[in-house]
Amino acid sequence: MKKSSSSENYMKSILVLLKRKGKVRSVDVAKELGVSKPSVCVAMKKLRQENLIYFNEDGYIFFTEIGRTIAEKIYNKHFLLSTLLKSIGVSENNADKDACLMEHSISDETYECLSRFYRNTLAPTMANAG
């Protein structure tokens, strides 16, 4: 996939909707992202051409294997960044917005280091606090 914030946001939204609802149509993506249906159609065409998604005969969107892997990686970056920001006192709303901006910018190396820091330092203390 050619890296673009827009494509990554669509991929993440499809994944979130699949987790929440079990099935997703383009109209659901438009509503989730607050964009027009024609914008979603253009994005879905691009993702389909890149072999990241496909539509079944009923018009539902599904990931290809590589598409699912990419979407999970984007989602995990967002979750980690949002969690780290909230752990240092950033409000939930700002943590979510900032994580969305940051997830498209950080390198895989930075993500791996942050993930390791979270697993080794913060996650154990958060688990003990609960």
C-alpha positions in Angstrom: 0.0 0.0 0.0 1.2 3.4 -0.8 1.4 5.2 2.5 -1.2 7.9 2.8 -3.0 9.2 5.8 -6.4 9.1 4.0 -6.0 5.4 3.0 -4.8 4.5 6.4 -7.8 6.2 8.0 -10.2 4.3 5.7 -8.4 1.0 6.6 -8.6 1.7 10.3 -12.2 2.7 10.1 -13.2 -0.5 8.2 -11.4 -2.5 10.9 -13.1 -0.7 13.8 -16.5 -1.1 12.1 -15.9 -4.8 11.5 -15.0 -5.3 15.1 -18.0 -3.3 16.3 -20.7 -4.5 13.8 -19.3 -7.7 12.2 -20.0 -6.4 8.7 -19.4 -3.1 6.9 -20.7 -1.3 3.9 -19.4 1.9 2.3 -22.3 3.9 3.8 -21.1 2.8 7.3 -17.6 4.0 6.5 -18.9 7.4 5.3 -20.9 7.8 8.5 -18.0 6.8 10.7 -15.6 9.2 9.0 -18.1 12.0 8.4 -17.3 12.0 4.6 -19.4 11.8 1.5 -20.4 8.5 -0.1 -18.6 9.5 -3.3 -15.4 10.0 -1.4 -15.7 6.6 0.1 -16.4 5.1 -3.3 -13.1 6.6 -4.6 -11.2 5.4 -1.6 -12.7 1.9 -1.8 -11.8 1.6 -5.5 -8.2 2.5 -4.7 -8.0 0.0 -1.8 -9.6 -2.7 -4.0 -7.1 -1.9 -6.8 -4.3 -2.3 -4.3 -5.8 -5.7 -3.3 -6.4 -4.7 0.3 -10.2 -5.1 0.3 -12.9 -6.8 -1.6 -16.7 -6.7 -1.7 -18.9 -9.7 -1.5 -22.0 -10.2 -3.6 -24.1 -8.3 -1.0 -21.9 -5.2 -1.1 -20.1 -5.8 2.2 -16.4 -4.9 2.6 -13.8 -7.4 3.7 -10.1 -7.3 4.0 -7.7 -9.5 2.0 -5.1 -11.1 4.1 -2.5 -8.4 3.4 -5.2 -5.7 3.9 -6.1 -7.1 7.3 -2.5 -7.2 8.4 -2.0 -3.5 7.4 -5.2 -2.4 9.0 -4.3 -4.2 12.3 -0.9 -2.5 12.3 -2.5 1.0 11.8 -5.1 0.2 14.5 -2.4 -1.0 17.0 -0.3 2.1 16.4 -3.3 4.3 17.2 -4.2 2.3 20.3 -0.7 2.4 21.6 -0.2 6.1 20.9 -3.6 7.0 22.4 -2.8 4.9 25.5 0.6 6.4 26.0 -0.8 10.0 25.7 -3.6 9.3 28.2 -1.0 7.8 30.6 0.8 11.1 30.7 -2.4 13.1 31.4 -3.6 14.0 27.9 -7.4 14.1 27.8 -9.1 11.2 26.0 -10.4 13.5 23.2 -7.0 15.1 22.5 -5.2 11.7 22.9 -7.4 10.2 20.3 -7.0 13.1 17.9 -3.2 13.4 18.4 -2.8 9.6 18.1 -4.6 9.8 14.7 -2.1 12.4 13.5 0.9 10.6 14.9 0.1 7.1 13.7 0.7 8.2 10.1 4.1 9.8 10.8 6.1 7.6 13.1 8.5 5.0 11.7 8.2 1.3 12.3 11.4 1.6 14.5 9.8 4.3 16.7 6.6 2.3 17.0 8.5 -0.9 18.0 10.4 1.0 20.6 7.3 2.7 22.0 5.5 -0.7 22.0 8.4 -2.3 23.9 8.5 0.5 26.4 4.7 0.2 27.0 4.9 -3.6 27.4 7.9 -3.5 29.7 7.1 -0.4 31.7 3.6 0.8 31.6 1.5 -2.3 31.0 2.6 -4.1 34.1 2.0 -1.1 36.3 -1.4 -0.5 34.8 -2.4 -4.2 35.3 -1.4 -4.0 38.9 -3.3 -0.8 39.5 -6.6 -2.4 38.3 
